[in-house]
Amino acid sequence: MPRFYRLKEIIGDRKKGISPIIPVSRASWYAGIKAGKYPKPIRLSKRTVAWREDDIKTLCEKLSEGVV
């Protein structure tokens, strides 16, 4: 079964003590999705979206290589 990340797991949440995987703001994250820089979310239910673990890992690799 594939693993999914919710937005707060990706960009972090200081109030809940969640460290970011990719330290950007919520607005920057969604602007990056719109620009094609970041992966699009998957709808898990009517009000819930998440991102595939593989997509986030691939993005992290590209960011570390300076490709994105």
JOJO-V113383 format. One record per backbone hydrogen bond with DSSP energy under -1.0 kcal/mol. NH is the residue of the N-H (numbers start at 1). CO is the residue of the C=O. Records with the same first field share a line. If there is no record, write none. Layout:
NH->CO ; CO
//
This chain:
5->51
10->6
11->7
13->18
18->13
21->10
22->10
24->22
29->25
30->26
31->27
32->28
33->29
34->30
35->31
36->33
37->32
38->32
42->50
44->48
45->48
50->42
51->5
53->3
56->52
57->53
58->54
59->55
60->56
61->57
62->58
63->59
64->60
65->61
67->62
//
